[in-house]
Amino acid sequence: MAEAKFQLFDDDLQELAQLFKALGHPARLQILKFLASKNACFTGDITEELPLGRTTVNQHLNELKKANLIQGSVQGVKTNYCVNVSEIRKLEALGKDFFDGLNTIECTDC
């Protein structure tokens, strides 16, 4: 039933909501910041960069991959992770359009 109500909104809002949901945890934001700071794909153990267990980090990585915000590939025993720059740019554009469309005049009567 909730899925049917989700379809009542335009595609951009649905997509933006999914992306915001994927960004809705500080660990995921930290993962994105870490990967972006490398200016290249990162091969190694991201769990060493976060104060969380391996299973938890892997769950956050999976959420970011599901949202297409990061890309990962397995090469033997190594996993490479990269920020999906085109999806980040898309998120930026959708977010800008959304926030620009809000009435940002501060309410003085509230």
Contact map, one row per residue, 1 for C-alpha under 8 A:
11111000000000000000000000000000000000000000000000000000000000000000000000000000000000000000000000000000000000
11111100000000000000000000000000000000000000000000000000000000000000000000000000000000000000000000000000000000
11111110000000000000000000000000000000000000000000000000000000000000000000000000000000000000000000000000000000
11111111000000000000000000000000000000000000000000000000000000000000000000000000000000000000000000000000000000
11111111100000000000000000000000000000000000000000000000000000000000000000000000000000000000000000000000000000
01111111100001000000000000000000000000000000000000000000000000000000000000000000000000000000000000000000000000
00111111110001000000000000000000000000000000000000000000000000000000000000000000000000000000000000000000000000
00011111110000000000000000000000000000000000000000000000000000000000000000000000000000000000000000000000000000
00001111111011000000000000000000000000000000000000000000000000000000000000000000000000000000000000000000000000
00000011111111000000000000000000000000000000000000000000000000000000000000000000000000000000000000000000000000
00000000111111100000000000000000000000000000000000000000000000000000000000000000000000000000000000000000000000
00000000011111110000000000000000000000000000000000000000000000000000000000000000000000000000010000000000000000
00000000111111111000000000000000000000000000000000000000000000000000000000000000000000000000000000000000000000
00000110111111111100000000000000000000000000000000000000000000000000000000000000000000000000000000000000000000
00000000001111111110000000000000000000000000000000000000000000000000000000000000000000000000000000000000000000
00000000000111111111000000000000000000000000000000000000000000000000000000000000000000000010011000000000000000
00000000000011111111100000000000000000000000000000000000000000000000000000000000000000000000000000000000000000
00000000000001111111110000000000000000000000000000000000000000000010000000000000000000000000000000000000000000
00000000000000111111111000000000000000000000000000000000000000000010000000000000000000000010000000000000000000
00000000000000011111111100000000000000000000000000000000000000000000000000000000000000000000000000000000000000
00000000000000001111111100000000000000000000000000000000000000000000000000000000000000000000000000000000000000
00000000000000000111111110010000000000000000000000000000000000110010000000000000000000000000000000000000000000
00000000000000000011111111011000000000000000000000000000000000010000000000000000000000000000000000000000000000
00000000000000000001111111011000000000000000000000000000000000000000000000000000000000000000000000000000000000
00000000000000000000011111111000000000000000000000000000000000000000000000000000000000000000000000000000000000
00000000000000000000001111111100000000000000000000000000000000000000000000000000000000000000000000000000000000
00000000000000000000000011111110000000000000000001000000100100000000000000000000000000000000000000000000000000
00000000000000000000011111111111000000000000000000000000000110010000000000000000000000000000000000000000000000
00000000000000000000001111111111100000000000000000000000000000000000000000000000000000000000000000000000000000
00000000000000000000000001111111110000000000000001000000000000000000000000000000000000000000000000000000000000
00000000000000000000000000111111111000000000010000000000000010000000000000000000000000000000000000000000000000
00000000000000000000000000011111111100000000000000000000000000000000010000000000001000000000000000000000000000
00000000000000000000000000001111111110000000000000000000000000000000000000000000000000000000000000000000000000
00000000000000000000000000000111111111000000000000000000000000000000000000000000000000000000000000000000000000
00000000000000000000000000000011111111111100000000000000000000000000000000000000111000000000000000000000000000
00000000000000000000000000000001111111110000000000000000000000000000000000000000011000000000000000000000000000
00000000000000000000000000000000111111100000000000000000000000000000000000000000000000000000000000000000000000
00000000000000000000000000000000011111111100000000000000000000000000000000000000000000000000000000000000000000
00000000000000000000000000000000001111111000000000000000000000000000000000000000000000000000000000000000000000
00000000000000000000000000000000001101111100000000000000000000000000000000000000010000000000000000000000000000
00000000000000000000000000000000001001111110000000000000000000000000000000000001111000000000000000000000000000
00000000000000000000000000000000001001011111000000000000000000000000000000000001110000000000000000000000000000
00000000000000000000000000000000000000001111100000000000000000000000000000000111100000000000000000000000000000
00000000000000000000000000000000000000000111110000000000000000000000000000000111000000000000000000000000000000
00000000000000000000000000000000000000000011111110000000000000000000000000000000000000000000000000000000000000
00000000000000000000000000000010000000000001111111000000100000000000000000000000000000000000000000000000000000
00000000000000000000000000000000000000000000111111111100100000000000000000000000000000000000000000000000000000
00000000000000000000000000000000000000000000111111100000000000000000000000000000000000000000000000000000000000
00000000000000000000000000000000000000000000111111100000000000000000000000000000000000000000000000000000000000
00000000000000000000000000100100000000000000011111110000100000000000000000000000000000000000000000000000000000
00000000000000000000000000000000000000000000001111111000000000000000000000000000000000000000000000000000000000
00000000000000000000000000000000000000000000001001111101100000000000000000000000000000000000000000000000000000
00000000000000000000000000000000000000000000001000111111100000000000000000000000000000000000000000000000000000
00000000000000000000000000000000000000000000001000011111110000000000000000000000000000000000000000000000000000
00000000000000000000000000000000000000000000000000001111111000000000000000000000000000000000000000000000000000
00000000000000000000000000000000000000000000000000011111111100000000000000000000000000000000000000000000000000
00000000000000000000000000100000000000000000011001011111111110000000000000000000000000000000000000000000000000
00000000000000000000000000000000000000000000000000000111111111000000000000000000000000000000000000000000000000
00000000000000000000000000000000000000000000000000000011111111100000000000000000000000000000000000000000000000
00000000000000000000000000110000000000000000000000000001111111110000000000000000000000000000000000000000000000
00000000000000000000000000010010000000000000000000000000111111111000010000000000000000000000000000000000000000
00000000000000000000000000000000000000000000000000000000011111111100000000000000000000000000000000000000000000
00000000000000000000010000000000000000000000000000000000001111111110000000000000000000000000000000000000000000
00000000000000000000011000010000000000000000000000000000000111111111110000000000000000000000000000000000000000
00000000000000000000000000000000000000000000000000000000000011111111111100000000000000000000000000000000000000
00000000000000000000000000000000000000000000000000000000000001111111100000000000000000000000000000000000000000
00000000000000000110010000000000000000000000000000000000000000111111110000000000000000000000000000000000000000
00000000000000000000000000000000000000000000000000000000000000011111111000000000000100100000000000000000000000
00000000000000000000000000000000000000000000000000000000000000011111111000000000001110110000000000000000000000
00000000000000000000000000000001000000000000000000000000000010011011111100000000111100000000000000000000000000
00000000000000000000000000000000000000000000000000000000000000001001111110000000111100000000000000000000000000
00000000000000000000000000000000000000000000000000000000000000001000011111000011110000000000000000000000000000
00000000000000000000000000000000000000000000000000000000000000000000001111100011100000000000000000000000000000
00000000000000000000000000000000000000000000000000000000000000000000000111111111000000000000000000000000000000
00000000000000000000000000000000000000000000000000000000000000000000000011111111000000000000000000000000000000
00000000000000000000000000000000000000000000000000000000000000000000000001111110000000000000000000000000000000
00000000000000000000000000000000000000000000000000000000000000000000000001111110000000000000000000000000000000
00000000000000000000000000000000000000000011000000000000000000000000000001111111000000000000000000000000000000
00000000000000000000000000000000000000000011000000000000000000000000000111111111100000000000000000000000000000
00000000000000000000000000000000000000001111000000000000000000000000000111100111110000000000000000000000000000
00000000000000000000000000000000001000001110000000000000000000000000011110000011111000000000000000000000000000
00000000000000000000000000000000001100011100000000000000000000000000011100000001111100000000000000000000000000
00000000000000000000000000000001001100001000000000000000000000000000111000000000111110010000000000000000000000
00000000000000000000000000000000000000000000000000000000000000000001111000000000011111110000000000000000000000
00000000000000000000000000000000000000000000000000000000000000000000100000000000001111111000000000000000000000
00000000000000000000000000000000000000000000000000000000000000000000000000000000000111111100000000000000000000
00000000000000000000000000000000000000000000000000000000000000000001100000000000000111111110000000000000000000
00000000000000000000000000000000000000000000000000000000000000000000100000000000001111111111000000000000000000
00000000000000000000000000000000000000000000000000000000000000000000000000000000000011111111100000000000000000
00000000000000000000000000000000000000000000000000000000000000000000000000000000000001111111110000000000000000
00000000000000010010000000000000000000000000000000000000000000000000000000000000000000111111111000000000000000
00000000000000000000000000000000000000000000000000000000000000000000000000000000000000011111111100000000000000
00000000000000000000000000000000000000000000000000000000000000000000000000000000000000001111111110000000000000
00000000000100010000000000000000000000000000000000000000000000000000000000000000000000000111111111000000000000
00000000000000010000000000000000000000000000000000000000000000000000000000000000000000000011111111100000000000
00000000000000000000000000000000000000000000000000000000000000000000000000000000000000000001111111110000000000
00000000000000000000000000000000000000000000000000000000000000000000000000000000000000000000111111111000000000
00000000000000000000000000000000000000000000000000000000000000000000000000000000000000000000011111111100000000
00000000000000000000000000000000000000000000000000000000000000000000000000000000000000000000001111111100000000
00000000000000000000000000000000000000000000000000000000000000000000000000000000000000000000000111111110000000
00000000000000000000000000000000000000000000000000000000000000000000000000000000000000000000000011111110000000
00000000000000000000000000000000000000000000000000000000000000000000000000000000000000000000000001111111000000
00000000000000000000000000000000000000000000000000000000000000000000000000000000000000000000000000011111100000
00000000000000000000000000000000000000000000000000000000000000000000000000000000000000000000000000000111110000
00000000000000000000000000000000000000000000000000000000000000000000000000000000000000000000000000000011111000
00000000000000000000000000000000000000000000000000000000000000000000000000000000000000000000000000000001111100
00000000000000000000000000000000000000000000000000000000000000000000000000000000000000000000000000000000111111
00000000000000000000000000000000000000000000000000000000000000000000000000000000000000000000000000000000011111
00000000000000000000000000000000000000000000000000000000000000000000000000000000000000000000000000000000001111
00000000000000000000000000000000000000000000000000000000000000000000000000000000000000000000000000000000001111
